[in-house]
Amino acid sequence: MLMPAFSSWVERDGLCYRAGRLTFAGRDVAAFAAAFDEPVFLHDGDRALANLGRIGAALAGRGLRHRVYFAMKANRFRPLLSHMRAGGVFGLDVCSAEELREALACGFAPERISFTAHGLTAAAAALLAAFPAIVANLDTISAIRRLGRLAPGREIGLRLNPGVGVAYRDSELLAYSGASVSKFGIYPEHLDAAIACARDHGLTVTALHCHAGCGVLTPQLDAYARVLAAVAAGLDRLPDVRLVNLGGGLGVPHRDDDAALDLARWADLIAATFARRDVEIAVEPGDYAVKDAGFLVLRVNYVEEKRGVRFVGLDGGFNLAIEPAFYGLACVPLPCLPRPGPLRPTTLAGNINEALDIWARDVALPPIEEGDRVALVNTGGYSASMSSNHCMNGRFREFLFAGAAPSSYAPTSQAGRQQ
Ligand SMILES: Cc1ncc(COP(=O)(O)O)c(C=O)c1O
């Protein structure tokens, strides 16, 4: 059976209904989740690899020397990171001393780690001094000074704030640079001071980094081109740079009127800007790799009409996946075993005592009853990794599906937030 009409646009290989049952990565979701009391995150490791592979292929197709780091802040589930390493993903982008240690523990060699924190703690500076092969993208002058004191002679990268933002549906909330002054990166007008600071501490700037926002789809590619132009202008001022890291920010569709990002055009823009320069291109996607490769399965706690609105209360809330509530990045609810009957507008609520804890409003869903399970698609990124124990409702379990055999369920699935 195809996806029901209300969600047919999310159907793909590995995510569809078979004989009326939702299947994900070849597994029956309801049957799998039935073994657990708590919310369950499922991750399709091969989908994540395919997503990352598509990015690499687009860059390779333009003859660009490149490396693809996965931004582990989006999802640091160890079995998934290990699967990526085994699957040939170049490396990880990390943003704290703790993530750096975790990346090393997952078996990524220092030369396959890119570090881009906002600011630089003493602990992170000490690690970067100990591991000179890690690319350190510094985004404040204070960070340059701090690392310079500890590791004179080291190579560093600078994170540029291009002064132009780019984000999903042009959301200001998801842009890391742009109209309002942001904390991220070094503005072009401060670049000379940063270069002088590096020189004073004997540091050589060999990498230039920029991450200008999240969720870029095809309509944002013109703005993305403006970001690239700003990076190219920065490159002109940094003669020792050999690696240009364009950050993450590649988006996935969240709604039926979003189209998938035109990766060919994205790569064309990069090639047009950098192909004739003697630099390697790096990217560090998070969402594009994992968002649609994972989802959260919740149980229906209640179904109740309130002033004509059908509320379906689920046993997990925005503390497990904040993006729908915080950023308006919609997740797509799919009943695991849809009941026959007419579609009705439905509001899906979480179990947290906060007014913004609503998963989706007025989505057309078939009849639904207490105890049913609902999968929320597009919760593979920035969900478990950002979860909290708000209301002490933070429990969940997490699993990796990889390969065809059920025995490849990660035996060390993580039970999150028990405290
Ligand atoms: C420096 C940096 N790189 C990469 C990413 C990954 O971004 P995305 O998940 O949008 O690809 C982020 C996200 O916040 C970031 O801050």
The ligand as an SDF file (V2000), in Angstrom:
LIG
                    3D

 16 16  0  0  0  0  0  0  0  0999 V2000
   29.4690   25.3100   12.6270 C   0  0  0  0  0  0  0  0  0  0  0  0
   28.3730   24.4130   12.1840 C   0  0  0  0  0  0  0  0  0  0  0  0
   28.6290   23.5140   11.2350 N   0  0  0  0  0  0  0  0  0  0  0  0
   27.6750   22.6680   10.8030 C   0  0  0  0  0  0  0  0  0  0  0  0
   26.4040   22.6940   11.3390 C   0  0  0  0  0  0  0  0  0  0  0  0
   25.3960   21.7240   10.8230 C   0  0  0  0  0  0  0  0  0  0  0  0
   24.3320   22.4030   10.2820 O   0  0  0  0  0  0  0  0  0  0  0  0
   23.1540   21.6320    9.5540 P   0  0  0  0  0  0  0  0  0  0  0  0
   22.6360   20.6160   10.4920 O   0  0  0  0  0  0  0  0  0  0  0  0
   22.1640   22.6940    9.2450 O   0  0  0  0  0  0  0  0  0  0  0  0
   23.7330   21.0160    8.3250 O   0  0  0  0  0  0  0  0  0  0  0  0
   26.0940   23.6320   12.3280 C   0  0  0  0  0  0  0  0  0  0  0  0
   24.7460   23.6890   12.9000 C   0  0  0  0  0  0  0  0  0  0  0  0
   24.4170   24.3890   13.7930 O   0  0  0  0  0  0  0  0  0  0  0  0
   27.1040   24.5100   12.7680 C   0  0  0  0  0  0  0  0  0  0  0  0
   26.8690   25.4080   13.7180 O   0  0  0  0  0  0  0  0  0  0  0  0
  1  2  1  0
  2  3  1  0
  2 15  2  0
  3  4  2  0
  4  5  1  0
  5  6  1  0
  5 12  2  0
  6  7  1  0
  7  8  1  0
  8  9  2  0
  8 10  1  0
  8 11  1  0
 12 13  1  0
 12 15  1  0
 13 14  2  0
 15 16  1  0
M  END
$$$$
